[in-house]
Amino acid sequence: MKWTEIIKIFTLMGIMTVAGNTIGYKMPLIDAVIGYLIMMGITLAGIAFARIIPLKLPMVFWISIIAITSTSPLSPFAKDILAFTGKIDFLALCTPILAYAGLAVGKDLAMFKKMSWRIVVVALAVYTGTFVFATFIAQMMLHIEGII
């Protein structure tokens, strides 16, 4: 992908994320914008590192390294970064990502049809396993915390 396309996608996703945080979670608009811009900057830096550094490491590795070092106690900006990015709700961030992934799959529907029926069985097993184990872990933690 070209940089302009990446920035357009991140900007559109940022608008949806900021709107979700502001409307759904009653976060001040400026805090949501700053938090998302910090995350976007870290992500763009990770993408740049993955393209520039000649090691064959995944982009997620570089983004994680930058995020970890920028929020570690050694970083002079860690408190500020954590203060703003901690206000971004995970669900508000995930919704546009999942919508984009759904559109990407929908675009390749012809390829999806060529796959065997087994992919549906695998997908259902993954979804069911994820739901069941997430529910189990949540139930266990709620009991440990004494909430239920």
Secondary structure, DSSP 8 states (H G I E B T S, - for coil): --HHHHHHHHHHHHHHHHHIIIIIS---HHHHHHHHHHHHHHHHHHHHHHHHS-S---HHHHHHHHHHHHHSTT-TTHHHHHHHHTTS-HHHHHHHHHHHHHHHHHHTHHHHHHS-THHHHHHHHHHHHHHHHHHHHHHHHHHHHT--
